[in-house]
Amino acid sequence: MTNPNLKLNPKLFKEDIDPVRGREGSSHTSSLRDKQHTSASNGVEQVPTRFGYGEGLVIAGKENPNVVALCADLTDSTRTSVFKKEFPDRFVEVGIGEQNMASLASGMAAVGKIPFISSYAMFSPGRNWEQIRTTICYNNQNVKIAGAHSGVSVGPDGATHQAIEDMAITRVIPNMVVIAPCDAIEAKKATIAAARYKGPVYIRFTREKTPIMTTEETPFEIGKAEIYREGKDVTIICCGPLVYEALKAAEELAKEGIEAEVINNHTIKPMDKETILESVKKTGCVVTIEEHQAAGGMGSAVSEILSQNFPAPMEIIGVKDRFGESGEPNELLEKFGLTAKNIIESAKKAIKRK
Amino acid sequence: MLSDEQIKKLEATANDIRQDIIAMLLEAKSGHSAGPLGMADVFTVLYHTDAIKHDPKNPDWEERDRIVLSNGHICPVLYAAMARTGYFPVEELKTLRKFGTRLQGHPHRIALPGLETSSGPLGSGLSQAAGMAYALKADKKKSQVVCLMSDGELDCGQTWEAALWAGKNKLDNLTAIIDRNNIQIDGFTEDIMPLEPLDEKFHAFGWHVLEINGNDIRAVYDAVFQARAIFEKPVCIIAYTIPGKGVDFMEQDFNWHGKPPNKEEGEKALRQLRTLGGKISGE
């Protein structure tokens, strides 16, 4: 049972629990959805998280006239186009120059603007990391970095466009907040929250349609992890769209009498130490999963907390020190071991090690 | 227009700043010598005349012009110019690069009020200055943005991304002053990575270009005002300076780019500056 207090999507796991990513389905009326990019299967709608960014940006723009959006020649696929349409005078085209974009934003923030800069995560914060570190974070300027197309599920474009190092390189910079929203609705909330927060924030988004797990009513607060499902045998800590795989794994484990606690750990920094420690003290072992290198990412950050406060058997699921490649998202998630099946195996392994 | 008397006074200030630079480097035992000495006249004009609107007693004054130092390693000249116009006590200059100082080895915006940004990694100042100029223009503010850059950092691609973008956006409230001293750490700029024809490069990117003697206070002052009169284009002032200016054994020698004087060299340098190279008898 998912936590009823969080008002998650009531359609979750109502029927078959194995939606196929990318399958076209019935159309919906919500503004987050359009025919090209959404689908539903087995009752759960699917929308790319980057769509939530576009929507959230417009809301943030309405809330605060200082919000401006910069983009490096990827206005449509980063969904900055939605903001551009609404606020053409507050949209800034930078061309293919991510380093310039980061420092321009720092300068704009220095005179009171709240710039959101967007590109694919591989280019920002990938290519412009030093500019983000020095001109944004060392200056503690109020700039938000939106990295679209993170993870191997970017698919056919291949390894050059699949950012699986972005959380590692951003979370080590002082002053930076790092968020990986689990679905388009949470992505929208994270974008709005980032605009209200004063200081540098990195938010990672994904390209493909992924299941909508939350509702408008589900709570979201920067730095506050949410327990999506309660359990006593193992804690599964996850972030991004793979939260769905974790919930699915928990459903399966329940059939075998294993009660898994599932935590949506959307804020990688500052991480919700209390929620994590409390859960692991209860369950005694932990599995983390992320669409990122296993080294340096969310799981590493969790292990930093646990190893120093409450050492417990832990399995970190992520990409194991290699690059991505071309393929369909499902094929790649399977190849890199980022599915419910892998979580189930790791959970059993972790429980055995208790 | 500056009167002859004003010029004389400003030249004396520039000389004080040069002595501060040597004294600071002697005390710190590390840091850059040639660039700061060469740019003392430009910084004297920026901080000690009406060329730039600023208020040392109110560094966050919203209507101020913005001075963005891109090549952070020449910060001794920035700190000395700021101290001598009242941002902080001149005695504090001796803390340069020391533990607990507000005068970090490369400038840190948060450490010292009056700094517009942190800098050190080269090539990102022009982008920040352009971002400020764009946002100020969008808000219909009258403030000017002046970005100080080295010629060596023009090797960085980001500089040209910013130059393209500033030209595209016709940022006529933005002035870049390039310290054209022809040296960088590894040698002469034209040997390391040729920059000429530099004026034509900026012209081609949509900038108005002025070329001046950067060690002539009147020329610097006039150019900063002339830049304000240019409409619909950012302005690039190529300021030809003598690296190490005022200390004969440092002048034009790239070996002095990145090192401080030792005790003996420092005393010799101070003696030269105090006597204006032997022209006056000193104290």
Chai-1 contact restraints between the chains, C-beta under 6 A:
chainA,res_idxA,chainB,res_idxB,connection_type,confidence,min_distance_angstrom,max_distance_angstrom,comment,restraint_id
A,G97,B,E161,contact,1.0,0.0,6.0,A-B,restraint_1
A,Q99,B,Q158,contact,1.0,0.0,6.0,A-B,restraint_2
A,N100,B,S127,contact,1.0,0.0,6.0,A-B,restraint_3
A,N100,B,Q158,contact,1.0,0.0,6.0,A-B,restraint_4
A,N100,B,E161,contact,1.0,0.0,6.0,A-B,restraint_5
A,N100,B,A162,contact,1.0,0.0,6.0,A-B,restraint_6
A,S103,B,S124,contact,1.0,0.0,6.0,A-B,restraint_7
A,S103,B,S127,contact,1.0,0.0,6.0,A-B,restraint_8
A,S103,B,Q128,contact,1.0,0.0,6.0,A-B,restraint_9
A,L104,B,S127,contact,1.0,0.0,6.0,A-B,restraint_10
A,L104,B,A130,contact,1.0,0.0,6.0,A-B,restraint_11
A,L104,B,G131,contact,1.0,0.0,6.0,A-B,restraint_12
A,S106,B,Q128,contact,1.0,0.0,6.0,A-B,restraint_13
A,G107,B,Q128,contact,1.0,0.0,6.0,A-B,restraint_14
A,G107,B,G131,contact,1.0,0.0,6.0,A-B,restraint_15
A,G107,B,M132,contact,1.0,0.0,6.0,A-B,restraint_16
A,M108,B,G131,contact,1.0,0.0,6.0,A-B,restraint_17
A,M108,B,A135,contact,1.0,0.0,6.0,A-B,restraint_18
A,A110,B,M132,contact,1.0,0.0,6.0,A-B,restraint_19
A,V111,B,M132,contact,1.0,0.0,6.0,A-B,restraint_20
A,V111,B,A135,contact,1.0,0.0,6.0,A-B,restraint_21
A,V111,B,L136,contact,1.0,0.0,6.0,A-B,restraint_22
A,K113,B,A135,contact,1.0,0.0,6.0,A-B,restraint_23
A,E130,B,P121,contact,1.0,0.0,6.0,A-B,restraint_24
A,Q131,B,S124,contact,1.0,0.0,6.0,A-B,restraint_25
A,T134,B,P121,contact,1.0,0.0,6.0,A-B,restraint_26
A,T135,B,S124,contact,1.0,0.0,6.0,A-B,restraint_27
A,T135,B,Q128,contact,1.0,0.0,6.0,A-B,restraint_28
A,Y138,B,S118,contact,1.0,0.0,6.0,A-B,restraint_29
A,N139,B,R109,contact,1.0,0.0,6.0,A-B,restraint_30
A,N139,B,T117,contact,1.0,0.0,6.0,A-B,restraint_31
A,N139,B,S118,contact,1.0,0.0,6.0,A-B,restraint_32
